[in-house]
Amino acid sequence: MPLCYHGAIGRKTCEELLGKKNKDGAYLIRDSETVPGAMCLCVFKGRVVYTYRLLKTRSGDYMLMVADGIEETYFKNLEDLIRHYKRRDQGLAMHLRHAVQRKIAILKPRVNEEECVFDDDADSDDYVKVLP
C-alpha cells in the first residue's frame, strides 16, 4: 500500500489531516466508513475535501466510481491510479499534487479463514477479499 493510504480513519480525521496540509491537491486514501471493502480517495481544494469512492474488482484491479455515462478506468494497483490522477483534467475536482503520508505503519490483522463465514448464493461466483 502506498504511504498515502491511512487505513480506517474517519472522515473528520481525514479532513483535519488535509486541512493541516492546507494545499490544493493534497490527497490521501482511507477506508470507506459506509461501504465495506471500499476505499476513498480524498482531495483538498479551496478548503473543501472532495471524496471519491475506490473499489477493488474481483480481478484485483482498482477503479474510481464515476457518474453514469462516463467510461470507467481500471488500474492494476493504487500507484497507477495515483499516477493517472496526478495529471490535470482527469475528472477530479483537483489533480493530485501533495500526498499526505501516514506517520505510522498499518499492521495487517491475521485472519483465520476458518472463522470467516460468508452467506453467498450457491450459484454465485462472487467472493470477498479481506483488505487491510
N, C-alpha and C positions, 0 to 999 in steps of 0.2 A: 504494500500500500504506500502511496506517496505521502510525504510528510505533511501535506495539507489536509490529510484525512484525520479527523478528530474523533471519530467513533460516535458514541452515544451521548453527545452533548445536546442540550435543548436549544430551542430557538432563541431564547433570551440570552443564553451564554454565547451563542454564535453571534448575535447582534452586538454584544459587548466586545467580543474579540475583534470583529470587523470595524466597529466604531473606534476602538483604540488605535487601530492602524490608520483610520481616517484618510484613506487614499482611494480615489475612484479606481475601480478594477481590482481591489483587494478581494480575495476569494478563499474559501475553504470548502471542504466536503465533510458532511456529517451524516449519521444515520437518520433516517426519517423517523419521526415520532408517531406518525399516523399510518404508515404503510410498512408492515413487517417485511424485512429483506430489501427494502429500497433505501436509497441514499438521496441526499440533497446537495446540489451544487449551489452555494450561496455567494452572491456577488454584491459588493458595495458600490453604490453610485449616488452621489449627491445626498448623503445621509440616509439613504434608503437601502435596505437589504432585499435583493431580488432572489427568490428561491426557485430552483429548477429541480424537478424530480429526476433521479437517475435510476434506471432499472438494469438488472443483470439478466440476460436472456438464458435460456436453457443451454445454449451452445457456449456460454461463458463470455459472450460479448457484452459491452455496456452500451446503453443508448440513453439519450436525453429525451424525456417526453416532450412532444411538440404538439401544437394545435392541429386540429383536424385539417386535412388538405395539404399539410406540409410534409415533405418526404423525410422519413426518419433516417438518421445516420448511425451506423453501428461502429464501435471501436473495440479492438482486441483487448485493450486494458485502459485503466484510468489515465495513464501517462499520455496515451494517444489522444484521448478525449480532451485532456487539458491543453495539449499542444494545438489541437484544432481550434479550440475556443480562445486561444491567445491571439488568433488572427482577428482583425476587425471585420465587422459586418457578417457575423455568422449566426445572427438571430438572438443573441443575448442583449440585455439592456446595456451592457458594457463588456468589452472584451476583457479577458483575464490578464491581469498585469502583475499583481503582487500577492504571492502565496502567503497565507497566514499559517505558519508551520506550528505543529504541536510541540510542546516542550517536553513531554514525557512519552515513553514507549507505550503502545497499546498491546496488552498481552492478549493472546488468543486463548479463550477458555477451552479446556479439554472437554470434549463431548463423548459420552459413552453412547454409541449408536444404538445399543440395545434398549436404552432408556427413551429413545426418540420414537414416538408412535405417531404416524400420520394417518388421518382419516381420508383416504382417497377413493375415488370410484375405481372399481376393478378394471374397467375398460380404459382408464385414463393413462396416458404416458407421462403425465406431469410428475415432477419430483421437486423436492425442496432442498436447496443448498444452504447450509448454515454459513452465514457471513460473520466475520469478526465483529 
